[in-house]
Amino acid sequence: MAELAAMLLSNLTAHSTPCNTLLSMTISVTEHSSLPGGFYATNSRCATAPTPSIPTGSKTRELPVLPLLVDAFVDAATEKSQRKAKLHFLASIFANSSTSPAGRLFFLTPHPPRPLQDKTVDLEYPLSKLTPFTEHSDLIRRGGVASAIKYAHQAILSPETINVAVPPSMDEAPGINAILAILQPLAGPEEFDLEDTELLPAPLQFLPETKKREPDPAVRAIHLESLVLLCTTRSGREQLRQHGVYLIIRELHKAEQDAKVLQLCDKLVNLLKREEAAVVEDEEEHFNSVVSPPNTAPADDSDDDIIQEI
């Protein structure tokens, strides 16, 4: 039933009204250390299921739904999970949620690692829990995660070794650094010169001959769109250059057959390899036409705050 419920919810959240309802929804849970995961969702029981045994001394509290779904999504993918469903369709719910401002705010606001913990523990970005699944074996899971990353903020370029805050939240948490999660599905088994290899993130250096790229062209396109979005700021372009993104895209282009993916490769290479002044001159007017409302005062000369959505 959980798998079917996740599938139904993913279809519902494709529409704005159910999606916004989910983002603001809370549910009642019974909290006790002896319960699996430390809590029991009171209203989650099927009508035909037996009434569970609730330990004495349990406490009831209201929790937002989305952190619980993220927690279930991650837990269901572990080998030791006791869940009967894999919950891959929750990834589609996260992708749908990330298209709205409230959804992006959730994924880029630091939260405790587990839903029942308070903010006295080390916080983390919910989006950072999703990035390890870009190479998962299930297409639905990795495709939904790729879409959720696509709509993320520039904060996904921050390294995990430093704490960063994403406005409007003032809370800090380790950076997400999703470049690796985006590049891994696009990388193949190609070998590079030692000088070029040193530009790549460590996990992408000296990949084995068995390394396979993302097989689905639609998911490859989503990852490339994420990289193009990161190129809409000067700092984003510089970081992609420093991480050897061009090398991965160059080899992808050689092996690619899908027309849309090839077009995105060309666009990305054009942004990364041209002189910075030329990129700004050619792209600034286009970016501003996308993000700026008509009849407003000119934007600041710096293009670091320009964000474009594909």
N, C-alpha and C positions, 0 to 999 in steps of 0.2 A: 504493500500500500504506500510506503514511503516513496518509492521510486515513481509511482504514478502521480502522487501528490506533488512531487518536485516537478514533474513534467507539466502538470496542469498549471502550477504556479508560474513556471517559465513562460507559458503561453499567455497567461493573464497579465504578467508584468511587461509584456511587449506593448501594452497600452498605458498611457500616462496616468490615468486615474487609479487603476489597481496598483500601479507601481508606486505612486505617491502614498497610497494607503499603507502599503507594506513598509515603506521607509519610516512612517510615523507610528507604526503599530507596536504595542506592548502586549505581553501575555503574562499570565499568572503562573509562577512556578513554586513548587515546594522544595525547600532547601534542607538537605541533611547530608552529613558526611558519608553515611552508609549507602546512599543512593548512587547508581552509576553516573559518573560525571559530577556528582555532588548535588544534583537537583532532578526534579521530575516535573515535566510540563503538564499541569493539571488537566488541561482541556485537550491534550493530544491523544488521549486514549480512544480507540475505536469503540463504537457503541456496543459491539458484540464481544469485546474483550473483557476478561474478568477484572474486577476492581483490584488495583494493586494494593499491596500492604505498605502503608505509610508509617514510618517509624514515629514513635511518640517524641515530642520535643522538636518536631520539624517546624520550620518557619516558612511563611508564604511571602513572596515579594513579586513586584512587577519588573519585568526585564524587557528591553527592546528586542524585537525579533531578529533584526539583521545580524547582530553579533552572534546570536545563537545559531543562525544558518551558516555563518562562516566557520564557526567552531565545529559544527556537524560535518561540513564539507571537508575540512582538513582531517578530522578524525576518521571519516569513512574511508579515506585513502590509505590509512596506515595498516600494516599487516596484522597488528594486534587488535584491530577494531572489532567490537562486539556487535556492530550494527549489521543488520541483515541486508541493507541496501547500500550501494556505492554512491548514490546521490550526485551523479555526474551532472544532472540537469540543474543543480543549484548554480553551476557556473554561468548558465544562460540568464538566471535571475540576477546575478551580480553584473553581468554585461548590460542587461536592461537597466538596472539601477544606476550604473555609472554614466548613463546618458543624461541624467537629470542633475541639476546643481546639488540637490540634497543628497543624492547618492554619491557623487564625487566628494562632497564634504565628509560623509561618513568614512569613505575609504582613505581619506587623507587627513583624518583627525585621529591622533593617538588614543588607543584604548588599552585596557589591561589585556594580557595574553588570554585569559579565560573570562567568560561572561560574569562569573560570580565574584571575581577579584575587584578590589577597589583601586583607586589611583595612587595608593601608596607604593605599589609595585612598579617595576620598570615597564613603561608603556611601549607599544609598538603600533605601527600603522597596519590596519586591516589588509591593505593592499599587499603588504609584504608577505602575508600568509598565502596569497594566491600565486605569486611569481614562481614558486618551485614547480608548478604544474604545466608550464609551457611545453614540456616534452613528455607529458603523460601519454600513456598508451591509448586512452579514450579520446576520440575526436571531439565529442561534445564538451568534455572537461577542458581540454587545452584550447579549444576555439573560444569558449566563453571567457576563459582567463585572459586570452590574448585581447579580446575586445575590451575587457575591464581595464587592462593596462593602457590601451590606446587612448582612453579618455582621461588618463591621469595627468597630474600637474608636473611641472618641471622638477619637482622634488624627487622624482624617480631617478634622477641623475646623481643624487647625493650619496656618497659612500656610506656603508653601514657602520664605519668606524667613528662617525661623528653624529651628534644629535642635531636635528633640525626641526624647525617649526614651520608649518604651512598655514599662512593666514587664512581665515580669521582666527584660528586657534593659536593660543600662546604656548600650548603644551609641546614639549620637545620629545622626540623619539629617534632611534637610529634611522639613518637614511635608507631608502628602498633600493637604490642602485639597480634598477631593472634592466640596464643595458645588456647584462649577461643573459638574463631571462629572454630578452628579445632576440639576441644574436645566436644563441645556441640552436634554435630550430632552423635558422637560416644557414648555419655553417655545415660544410661538407668535409670530406676527408683530405682536402688538398693540403699540400705542404707549401710553406712560405720560406723565403730567405730569413736568415737568423735576425737580421735587422728589422724586417717586417714583423716577424713573430713576436718580438719583444713589445710591439705596440698593442698586441691583443691581450685581453684579460687572461690570466693564468689558465683557467679551465678550457680555454679555446686554443691553447698552444699545443702543438704536436698531437692532434686528434688522431685516433686510430683509423685504419682503412675501412673499418666497418661502420664509421659514422654516417648516418643517414640524415638528409634534410627533412623538414616537415613535408609529408606527402601531399597534403591538401593545399591546392593553390589559393583557395579563399583565405586560409589561415596565414599562409605566407604573405599574402597581400595585406592582411591586418597588421602584421608585424612591421612591414615596410611603411605602412601609413603611420604607425607609431613613431618610426624614425624620422619621417618627413615632418611630423608635428614637432618633434624635438628640434628640428632645424629652423623653426620659425623664430628662434632667438639666437643672438650671437654666441652666448655662452653655451647653448645647446650644440650648435655647430662645432664649436671648438672642442667640446668634450667628446663628441662623436669622432672627430678627427684623431684625438689623442688616444682613443680606444681602438683604433684600427678598423673602424666600421667599413671604410671604403674597401679594404681587402676582402672582407666577407662578401660584400655586395658585388664586387668585381667577379668573384668566382661563382656566385649565385647566378649572375647574368649569363655567364658562359654555359651553364647547365640548364637554364630556364627555357621553357617552351610556352608558358602561359602569357598571352598578350598583355593582360593587365599588370601582372607581376613585372614583366619586362619594362613597361612604361613607368612603373613606380621606381624601378632600379635606375632608370635613366634620369628621372627627376632627382632622386637622392644623390646620385653621383654628381649631377650638375651643381647641386647646392654645396657639396663637400669639397669639390676639387677646384672650383673657380676662386678667383681672388675675392677676399671678403668684401671689398668696396663694390665690386661688380654684383655680388649676390644681393647686397643691401639695396643698391640702385634699382635692380630689376625686380626684386621681390617686395620691397617696402610698400609700394602702392597697392599691390595685390593683397598683401596681408592686412593693411589698414582698411581696405574696402570690405573685408570679411568681418573684422572685429569692431570697427568703429561705426556708430550710428550716424545717419546723415545730419548735416547742419550743426555739427558740434565743433568746439574749438580744436585746433591742431593738437595732435599728440606730442609728447616729449620726443626729442630727437633720438633718444636711445631706443633701440628696438628690443631691449631685453625683456620688456613686459608684453610683447606682442604674442598672442596665442591664437592659433588657427585650428579649427576642428574640421576634420575631413568627413 
